[in-house]
Amino acid sequence: MIIDLRSDTVTKPTKPMLEAMFSAEVGDDVFGEEPAVNALEDKAAKLFGKEAALFCPSGTMTNQIAIKVHTQPGDEVLCDVTAHIYNYEGGGISFNSGAQAKLIHGDRGQISAQQVLENINPNFDWLTRTSLVCIENTANRAGGSYYSLKQMQELAYVCSLNNLKYHLDGARIFNAIIENTYTPLDIGRLFDSISVCLSKGLGAPVGSVLLGDKEFIRKARRMRKVFGGGMRQGGYLAAAGIYALDNNLLRLKDDHIRAKKLSSIISGLSYVDNILPVDTNIIIFNLTEKMKPEFFVKKLAENNIKANGFGKQSIRFVTHLDYTDEMLEKTDKVLKSI
Ligand SMILES: *Cc1c(COP(=O)(O)O)cnc(C)c1O
């Protein structure tokens, strides 16, 4: 039994998901004739109450297309210092859009309306034009923490008053939704664009959807082609996404329960210095000085557990569809034996 705690992207399609993929009705999406892709886009758009959607190969692409459509070269994007769009997309903000990021030191990955207000540049020729606010919910690097609806609403209000576009990196938005009383419709109302990953906790092998109004998606579709993301018989992949939305939303709660159990095990370990609060499916903890991360990861590997270091003394575990109670028991034993 191999236990993989590196990421929730490691899940493999289940048999029924594969069957849905096999039986997809496909066409050519670049010509707009792809029944399964169109069905996925319709479904995702309706779910969040947006006018339109675009199926893309990755969450990096959906985020980068959104930034490209919302900004002009030389513009500034406001985001948290831990943001995926800034840290883990290969410098795409500048590479793809010629824009720059102004980093805000939020609270566990969450920036406030007040902080955004303080960071909007006045309209002078010599100042960088602030044009976009991006938030991440749940926040990956910050340990899977989530925004409240009120926080997101306050940010939306500041954005609309100041003529800023408002983008949600919702790679794990359903992990946030399952822990809160807000719905996809509540979220759809607030943002100009939303990126949702199907290949994380939802268990699809590939794909993300980008949501927005018709005009935004028309521009995004053009950018997807420019970025090389126009797919042909993409319906085989879209069918997995439809299956994921139909079947794998509510079960995210199981991942959160297992993550909580893991966190209480981890906080009791003598070689663990501290652990971030665990709100969803991500567990980030720091090892004591004496325990070297390389040694810890190696010990896990010897016991068929895959995990990654996440900065200096830090380790990240992520629970997911393919992480079972049996694996949790085994992880418990191994962790206590190190
Ligand atoms: C995974 C992830 C993405 C997109 O990643 P891809 O691997 O390109 O699909 C975007 N934002 C966050 C917060 C993520 O965790």
The ligand as an ORCA input file, in Angstrom:
! r2SCAN-3c Opt
* xyz 0 1
  C      -3.397     23.666     -7.635
  C      -3.691     25.076     -7.541
  C      -3.856     25.867     -8.696
  C      -3.733     25.334    -10.105
  O      -2.800     24.383    -10.264
  P      -2.662     23.449    -11.569
  O      -1.717     22.429    -11.067
  O      -2.104     24.320    -12.625
  O      -3.996     22.917    -11.935
  C      -4.180     27.183     -8.521
  N      -4.333     27.712     -7.298
  C      -4.206     26.995     -6.181
  C      -4.442     27.624     -4.854
  C      -3.856     25.659     -6.255
  O      -3.705     24.941     -5.138
*
